[in-house]
Amino acid sequence: MNIVEYLRPLLGSWRGTNRLRIMPTDDFKDSAATATVQVTAAHFASVAYTWSDGESPQEGLLLLAGGASDAEPATAVWVDSWHTGRALMQFSGTVGGDGVLRLNGSYAAPTGPDWGWQIHVEPGEGPGKITMHNVVPGEDPYQVVELVLER
């Protein structure tokens, strides 16, 4: 299955809730969110979304290519006005037996080895969901973002 076929249930415009926390012991903070999922240049899919950090509006873009299987993994680039600043983050991943696309990337940490970042996309039959997880070296990943999308 290619990435466009995989994301077909999410195509279109969505509203929902974005939940954010920085540390695993922090409470999540909710904000209104929107997203548009579309086919781009015939073979790619994009997820453009908006949310708020509580002080100002934020936006992000996830551009996906390739497949959604072990035979042809998905690749992606991600930008977010709050999370990534002026940098592009690159990812690769596959869809697991549970139907979730798990993308893995990393970013430079100023005081040591790179940290990981995971993006999980769940098109599902009901609301779509995108979660993001921070991966501190030597620790279990913890969820930082949950974006739940409804029509």
Salt bridges, closest charged atoms under 4 A:
ASP30 OD1 - ARG19 NE 3.34
ASP98 OD2 - ARG102 NH2 2.78
GLU146 OE1 - ARG19 NH1 3.23
GLU146 OE2 - LYS129 NZ 3.82
